[in-house]
Amino acid sequence: MRRKIIAANWKMNMTNDEAEGFLETFLLEVGDEKRVDVVLVPSFTTLAKVSEKLSSVQNVKLGAQNMHWEKPGAFTGEISAEMLRELFVRYVVLGHSERRALFGETDAIVNKKTKAALAATMTPIVCIGETLAERDAGQVETVLETQLRGSLADLTPAQIEDLVLAYEPVWAIGTGRTATPQQAQEAHAFIRKTLAAISDDAIAGKVRIQYGGSVKPANTADLMSQPDIDGALVGGASLEPRGFAEIIQATCGTLG
């Protein structure tokens, strides 16, 4: 049984004071729930504050929204794995659709970052997903396979087993439009099938695949009940502490 993983991607939101207020409410709401893995992925300027607040919390881990693949050096504006590890970052989101679309990140770049994160003993959350135009053109599987093979190129089966994937249909991110549970399940099943071709059936059966795209408390249970959906990468809904806690609770409600 794959353990569900729910991650909050705050994107470019929240000051330190706002993050502190969020945590005061959220940690009370989530309590000592340990049936799913919970990850908070704040902005870089709030990482230190959130890390400090989570230092005495066992059931909520820290993630980062991006990182550079190189070790420290002349890379103005970038963040290295070493810097993140110093703040006890356990997860790092790589290849998010916004990074791909707005900042020109390619599969090759995501691949280098994924390798660097694994080398630094962090768990990459590698994002893939199609645009609305690609879906309407019947290219979903082609896009997903290309991104998956490119982002995971040259990784060993053991390395693939150590990462998390996030399927995020670009047309459903921040739009209020969500893939139906059937659409999401079909994409997740195809991703797992492709993983099996890249590695083997056993590895593919162990890798967790999150869904990301306008996840809300109201649609969480239907999505998380699908056999190949192993969690959620939550954007806008993760900025409200009680709402994000409700997503976690709804996920736990599907575990039986």
C-alpha positions as CSV (number, residue, x, y, z in Angstrom):
1,M,0.0,0.0,0.0
2,R,1.5,3.3,-1.1
3,R,1.3,6.0,1.7
4,K,-0.6,9.1,0.6
5,I,1.4,12.4,0.5
6,I,-0.3,15.8,0.7
7,A,1.9,18.8,0.0
8,A,1.0,22.6,0.3
9,N,2.7,24.7,-2.4
10,W,2.4,28.3,-1.2
11,K,4.0,29.6,-4.4
12,M,4.9,33.4,-4.1
13,N,2.7,34.0,-1.1
14,M,3.0,34.7,2.6
15,T,5.3,36.8,4.6
16,N,7.0,35.5,7.8
17,D,4.3,36.9,10.0
18,E,1.6,35.3,7.7
19,A,3.4,32.0,7.8
20,E,3.6,32.0,11.5
21,G,-0.1,32.7,11.8
22,F,-0.9,29.9,9.3
23,L,1.1,27.4,11.4
24,E,-0.5,28.4,14.7
25,T,-3.9,27.5,13.2
26,F,-2.9,24.6,11.0
27,L,-0.9,22.6,13.5
28,L,-3.8,22.7,15.9
29,E,-6.2,21.6,13.2
30,V,-4.0,18.7,11.9
31,G,-3.1,17.6,15.4
32,D,-1.0,14.5,15.5
33,E,-2.4,12.9,12.4
34,K,0.1,10.5,11.0
35,R,-1.8,8.4,8.5
36,V,-0.6,10.5,5.6
37,D,2.7,12.3,4.8
38,V,2.1,16.1,5.1
39,V,4.6,18.5,3.5
40,L,4.6,22.3,3.7
41,V,6.4,24.0,0.7
42,P,6.7,27.7,1.6
43,S,8.5,30.6,-0.2
44,F,12.2,30.8,0.2
45,T,12.0,33.8,2.5
46,T,9.8,31.9,4.9
47,L,11.7,28.6,4.9
48,A,13.8,29.4,7.9
49,K,10.7,30.5,10.0
50,V,8.7,27.5,9.0
51,S,11.7,25.2,9.6
52,E,12.0,26.6,13.1
53,K,8.3,26.1,13.8
54,L,8.4,22.5,12.5
55,S,11.5,21.6,14.5
56,S,9.4,20.1,17.3
57,V,6.7,18.6,15.0
58,Q,7.0,15.0,13.9
59,N,4.2,14.7,11.4
60,V,4.7,17.7,9.1
61,K,7.8,17.9,6.9
62,L,9.4,20.8,5.0
63,G,9.7,21.2,1.3
64,A,11.2,23.8,-1.1
65,Q,9.7,25.1,-4.3
66,N,12.8,24.9,-6.5
67,M,16.6,24.5,-6.4
68,H,19.6,24.7,-8.6
69,W,21.5,21.6,-9.7
70,E,25.0,23.1,-9.1
71,K,26.8,23.2,-5.8
72,P,27.5,26.6,-4.3
73,G,29.0,29.0,-6.8
74,A,28.5,32.0,-9.1
75,F,24.7,31.5,-9.7
76,T,23.1,34.8,-8.6
77,G,19.6,34.4,-7.3
78,E,19.7,30.6,-7.1
79,I,19.5,28.2,-4.1
80,S,21.6,25.1,-3.7
81,A,20.8,21.8,-2.2
82,E,23.3,22.4,0.6
83,M,21.4,25.6,1.6
84,L,18.1,23.7,1.7
85,R,19.5,20.8,3.7
86,E,20.8,23.3,6.3
87,L,17.2,24.2,6.9
88,F,16.1,20.6,7.2
89,V,14.3,20.6,3.9
90,R,13.2,17.0,3.0
91,Y,11.3,17.5,-0.3
92,V,11.8,19.8,-3.3
93,V,9.3,20.5,-6.0
94,L,10.9,20.4,-9.4
95,G,9.6,21.1,-12.9
96,H,6.4,22.7,-11.8
97,S,4.3,23.9,-14.7
98,E,4.9,27.5,-13.8
99,R,8.6,27.0,-13.8
100,R,8.4,25.3,-17.2
101,A,6.0,27.8,-18.8
102,L,7.2,31.1,-17.2
103,F,11.0,30.4,-16.7
104,G,11.8,28.1,-19.6
105,E,12.7,25.0,-17.6
106,T,13.1,22.0,-19.9
107,D,13.0,18.3,-19.1
108,A,16.8,18.3,-19.3
109,I,17.0,21.0,-16.6
110,V,14.5,19.1,-14.4
111,N,16.6,16.0,-14.9
112,K,19.7,17.7,-13.6
113,K,17.9,19.1,-10.6
114,T,16.3,15.8,-9.8
115,K,19.7,14.1,-9.8
116,A,21.1,16.8,-7.6
117,A,18.3,16.5,-5.1
118,L,18.6,12.8,-4.9
119,A,22.4,13.1,-4.4
120,A,21.6,15.5,-1.5
121,T,19.2,12.9,0.0
122,M,16.2,15.1,-0.6
123,T,13.0,13.7,-2.1
124,P,12.2,15.3,-5.5
125,I,8.5,16.0,-6.3
126,V,8.8,15.9,-10.1
127,C,5.9,17.6,-11.9
128,I,4.6,16.7,-15.3
129,G,1.4,17.7,-17.1
130,E,-0.3,18.8,-20.3
131,T,-1.8,22.1,-21.4
132,L,-5.4,22.4,-22.5
133,A,-4.3,22.7,-26.2
134,E,-2.3,19.5,-25.9
135,R,-5.3,17.7,-24.2
136,D,-7.7,18.9,-26.9
137,A,-5.3,17.7,-29.6
138,G,-5.2,14.2,-28.1
139,Q,-1.6,14.5,-27.1
140,V,-1.9,13.8,-23.4
141,E,0.0,10.5,-23.4
142,T,2.7,11.8,-25.7
143,V,3.3,14.8,-23.6
144,L,3.4,12.9,-20.3
145,E,5.7,10.2,-21.7
146,T,8.1,12.7,-23.2
147,Q,8.2,14.8,-19.9
148,L,8.6,11.7,-17.8
149,R,11.3,10.1,-19.8
150,G,13.2,13.4,-20.1
151,S,12.9,14.4,-16.5
152,L,13.9,10.9,-15.2
153,A,16.6,10.2,-17.9
154,D,19.5,8.0,-16.7
155,L,18.1,7.5,-13.2
156,T,18.5,4.0,-11.8
157,P,15.4,2.1,-10.7
158,A,16.4,2.6,-7.1
159,Q,16.6,6.4,-7.6
160,I,13.2,6.4,-9.3
161,E,11.7,4.5,-6.3
162,D,13.0,7.4,-4.1
163,L,11.1,10.2,-5.8
164,V,7.5,11.4,-5.9
165,L,5.7,12.4,-9.1
166,A,3.0,15.0,-9.4
167,Y,0.6,15.0,-12.3
168,E,-0.7,18.5,-12.8
169,P,-2.9,19.2,-15.8
170,V,-1.9,22.8,-16.6
171,W,-5.4,23.7,-17.6
172,A,-6.6,22.9,-14.1
173,I,-4.1,24.9,-12.1
174,G,-5.5,27.9,-10.4
175,T,-8.5,27.9,-12.7
176,G,-11.1,26.3,-10.5
177,R,-11.4,23.7,-13.2
178,T,-10.5,20.2,-12.0
179,A,-9.8,17.1,-13.9
180,T,-12.6,14.6,-13.2
181,P,-11.6,11.7,-11.0
182,Q,-11.8,9.5,-14.1
183,Q,-9.5,11.9,-16.2
184,A,-7.0,12.1,-13.3
185,Q,-7.0,8.3,-12.8
186,E,-6.5,7.7,-16.5
187,A,-3.4,10.0,-16.5
188,H,-2.0,8.5,-13.3
189,A,-2.5,4.9,-14.6
190,F,-0.6,5.9,-17.8
191,I,2.2,7.5,-15.9
192,R,2.5,4.3,-13.8
193,K,2.5,2.2,-17.0
194,T,5.3,4.4,-18.4
195,L,7.3,4.1,-15.2
196,A,7.1,0.3,-15.5
197,A,8.5,0.6,-19.0
198,I,11.3,2.8,-17.7
199,S,12.2,0.7,-14.7
200,D,10.0,-2.3,-13.9
201,D,6.5,-3.2,-12.5
202,A,7.7,-3.5,-8.9
203,I,9.3,0.0,-8.9
204,A,6.3,1.5,-10.7
205,G,4.0,0.0,-8.1
206,K,5.9,1.8,-5.3
207,V,6.3,5.3,-6.7
208,R,3.7,7.8,-5.3
209,I,1.9,10.0,-7.9
210,Q,0.2,13.1,-6.6
211,Y,-2.6,15.0,-8.4
212,G,-2.3,18.8,-8.6
213,G,-4.9,21.1,-10.1
214,S,-7.5,23.0,-8.1
215,V,-7.7,20.4,-5.3
216,K,-10.2,21.5,-2.7
217,P,-11.8,19.9,0.4
218,A,-14.9,19.2,-1.6
219,N,-13.3,17.2,-4.3
220,T,-10.5,15.6,-2.3
221,A,-12.2,12.3,-1.4
222,D,-13.3,11.5,-4.9
223,L,-9.8,12.1,-6.3
224,M,-8.0,10.3,-3.5
225,S,-10.2,7.3,-3.8
226,Q,-8.8,6.5,-7.3
227,P,-6.4,3.5,-7.3
228,D,-3.4,5.3,-8.8
229,I,-3.8,8.7,-7.1
230,D,-1.5,8.8,-4.1
231,G,-1.9,12.3,-2.8
232,A,-2.2,15.9,-3.8
233,L,0.1,18.9,-4.6
234,V,-2.2,21.7,-3.4
235,G,-1.8,25.3,-4.5
236,G,-4.4,28.0,-3.7
237,A,-6.4,25.9,-1.2
238,S,-3.2,25.3,0.8
239,L,-3.1,29.0,1.8
240,E,-6.0,28.7,4.2
241,P,-4.9,26.6,7.2
242,R,-8.3,25.1,8.1
243,G,-9.1,24.3,4.4
244,F,-5.7,22.6,3.9
245,A,-6.3,20.6,7.1
246,E,-9.7,19.6,5.7
247,I,-8.0,18.2,2.6
248,I,-5.7,16.1,4.8
249,Q,-8.7,14.9,6.8
250,A,-10.7,14.1,3.7
251,T,-7.7,12.1,2.4
252,C,-7.5,10.1,5.7
253,G,-11.2,9.4,5.3
254,T,-10.5,7.4,2.1
255,L,-8.0,5.1,3.9
256,G,-10.7,2.9,5.5
